[in-house]
Amino acid sequence: MVITDDCISCNACIDECPNNAIYYPGTEYELEGKSNPALSEDHPYIVQELCDNCKNCNDVCPVESITE
């Protein structure tokens, strides 16, 4: 799953993710015990290694900016 530039940064997807794979813009993420720089400064982003494609985020996105 990928959040496109159509995102309005409402952040609804972040709380819906059961795997904590979606992060706020500009926020570092942790993977395998290591901190990593944010993948986006503009809108929430999905860490692919943590995402299981459950599509919960897609269901709550008001502008359909999350794609497979």
C-alpha atoms as an extended CHARMM CRD file, in Angstrom:
* protein
*
        68  EXT
         1         1  MET       CA              0.0000000000        0.0000000000        0.0000000000  PROA      1               0.0000000000
         2         2  VAL       CA              1.2000000000        3.4930000000       -0.8690000000  PROA      2               0.0000000000
         3         3  ILE       CA             -0.1320000000        6.9140000000        0.0500000000  PROA      3               0.0000000000
         4         4  THR       CA             -0.1350000000        9.1600000000       -3.0130000000  PROA      4               0.0000000000
         5         5  ASP       CA              0.3600000000       12.9040000000       -3.2820000000  PROA      5               0.0000000000
         6         6  ASP       CA             -3.4440000000       13.2690000000       -3.3960000000  PROA      6               0.0000000000
         7         7  CYS       CA             -3.3690000000       12.8100000000        0.4020000000  PROA      7               0.0000000000
         8         8  ILE       CA             -4.8880000000       15.6960000000        2.3830000000  PROA      8               0.0000000000
         9         9  SER       CA             -3.0300000000       14.6730000000        5.5780000000  PROA      9               0.0000000000
        10        10  CYS       CA             -6.1800000000       14.0680000000        7.6100000000  PROA      10              0.0000000000
        11        11  ASN       CA             -4.2400000000       11.2500000000        9.3450000000  PROA      11              0.0000000000
        12        12  ALA       CA             -7.3320000000        8.9980000000        9.6230000000  PROA      12              0.0000000000
        13        13  CYS       CA             -5.2980000000        6.0760000000        8.2920000000  PROA      13              0.0000000000
        14        14  ILE       CA             -2.7360000000        6.2020000000       11.0930000000  PROA      14              0.0000000000
        15        15  ASP       CA             -5.1090000000        5.1200000000       13.8560000000  PROA      15              0.0000000000
        16        16  GLU       CA             -6.7250000000        2.4690000000       11.6250000000  PROA      16              0.0000000000
        17        17  CYS       CA             -3.5010000000        0.5480000000       10.9800000000  PROA      17              0.0000000000
        18        18  PRO       CA             -3.3520000000       -2.5840000000       13.1640000000  PROA      18              0.0000000000
        19        19  ASN       CA              0.3420000000       -3.0400000000       12.3590000000  PROA      19              0.0000000000
        20        20  ASN       CA              1.4700000000        0.5150000000       13.1670000000  PROA      20              0.0000000000
        21        21  ALA       CA              2.8790000000        0.7180000000        9.6500000000  PROA      21              0.0000000000
        22        22  ILE       CA              1.6760000000        4.2830000000        8.9770000000  PROA      22              0.0000000000
        23        23  TYR       CA              3.5410000000        7.2610000000       10.3730000000  PROA      23              0.0000000000
        24        24  TYR       CA              2.9400000000       10.9940000000       10.6400000000  PROA      24              0.0000000000
        25        25  PRO       CA              4.8010000000       13.1690000000        8.1290000000  PROA      25              0.0000000000
        26        26  GLY       CA              8.3440000000       13.9370000000        9.2000000000  PROA      26              0.0000000000
        27        27  THR       CA              8.3300000000       11.2560000000       11.9140000000  PROA      27              0.0000000000
        28        28  GLU       CA             11.1460000000        8.7170000000       12.0880000000  PROA      28              0.0000000000
        29        29  TYR       CA             10.1370000000        5.0630000000       12.0780000000  PROA      29              0.0000000000
        30        30  GLU       CA             11.6890000000        2.0360000000       13.7290000000  PROA      30              0.0000000000
        31        31  LEU       CA             12.4110000000       -1.1980000000       11.8820000000  PROA      31              0.0000000000
        32        32  GLU       CA             14.3290000000       -4.1440000000       13.2890000000  PROA      32              0.0000000000
        33        33  GLY       CA             15.4400000000       -2.0550000000       16.2570000000  PROA      33              0.0000000000
        34        34  LYS       CA             16.8750000000        0.7560000000       14.1400000000  PROA      34              0.0000000000
        35        35  SER       CA             15.5500000000        4.2830000000       13.7090000000  PROA      35              0.0000000000
        36        36  ASN       CA             15.0920000000        5.3970000000       10.1240000000  PROA      36              0.0000000000
        37        37  PRO       CA             14.4270000000        8.8350000000        8.6390000000  PROA      37              0.0000000000
        38        38  ALA       CA             10.8840000000        9.7560000000        7.6420000000  PROA      38              0.0000000000
        39        39  LEU       CA              9.8810000000        8.6080000000        4.1720000000  PROA      39              0.0000000000
        40        40  SER       CA              7.7540000000       11.7370000000        3.6660000000  PROA      40              0.0000000000
        41        41  GLU       CA              7.7190000000       15.2330000000        5.0740000000  PROA      41              0.0000000000
        42        42  ASP       CA              4.4620000000       16.1230000000        3.3050000000  PROA      42              0.0000000000
        43        43  HSD       CA              1.8960000000       13.4740000000        4.2370000000  PROA      43              0.0000000000
        44        44  PRO       CA              1.5660000000       10.2420000000        6.2310000000  PROA      44              0.0000000000
        45        45  TYR       CA              3.5460000000        7.3460000000        4.8250000000  PROA      45              0.0000000000
        46        46  ILE       CA              3.4400000000        3.5430000000        4.9650000000  PROA      46              0.0000000000
        47        47  VAL       CA              6.4860000000        1.4460000000        5.8450000000  PROA      47              0.0000000000
        48        48  GLN       CA              6.1370000000       -1.4340000000        3.4090000000  PROA      48              0.0000000000
        49        49  GLU       CA              8.0020000000       -3.9080000000        5.5970000000  PROA      49              0.0000000000
        50        50  LEU       CA              5.3740000000       -3.4530000000        8.3500000000  PROA      50              0.0000000000
        51        51  CYS       CA              2.2820000000       -3.4060000000        6.1100000000  PROA      51              0.0000000000
        52        52  ASP       CA              0.2910000000       -6.6140000000        5.5570000000  PROA      52              0.0000000000
        53        53  ASN       CA             -2.0720000000       -5.0520000000        2.9680000000  PROA      53              0.0000000000
        54        54  CYS       CA             -5.1320000000       -5.3540000000        5.2110000000  PROA      54              0.0000000000
        55        55  LYS       CA             -6.5920000000       -2.2370000000        3.4960000000  PROA      55              0.0000000000
        56        56  ASN       CA             -8.0380000000       -0.7630000000        6.7070000000  PROA      56              0.0000000000
        57        57  CYS       CA             -6.3130000000        2.4930000000        5.7890000000  PROA      57              0.0000000000
        58        58  ASN       CA             -7.8850000000        2.4870000000        2.3610000000  PROA      58              0.0000000000
        59        59  ASP       CA            -11.3500000000        2.0430000000        3.8720000000  PROA      59              0.0000000000
        60        60  VAL       CA            -11.0820000000        5.2410000000        5.9550000000  PROA      60              0.0000000000
        61        61  CYS       CA             -9.3270000000        7.4830000000        3.4370000000  PROA      61              0.0000000000
        62        62  PRO       CA            -11.7670000000       10.2640000000        2.4710000000  PROA      62              0.0000000000
        63        63  VAL       CA             -9.9560000000       11.0890000000       -0.7890000000  PROA      63              0.0000000000
        64        64  GLU       CA             -8.9310000000        7.5790000000       -1.8770000000  PROA      64              0.0000000000
        65        65  SER       CA             -5.2390000000        8.4760000000       -1.8850000000  PROA      65              0.0000000000
        66        66  ILE       CA             -4.0320000000        5.0160000000       -0.8040000000  PROA      66              0.0000000000
        67        67  THR       CA             -3.2690000000        2.5270000000       -3.5510000000  PROA      67              0.0000000000
        68        68  GLU       CA             -1.8320000000       -0.9620000000       -3.7840000000  PROA      68              0.0000000000
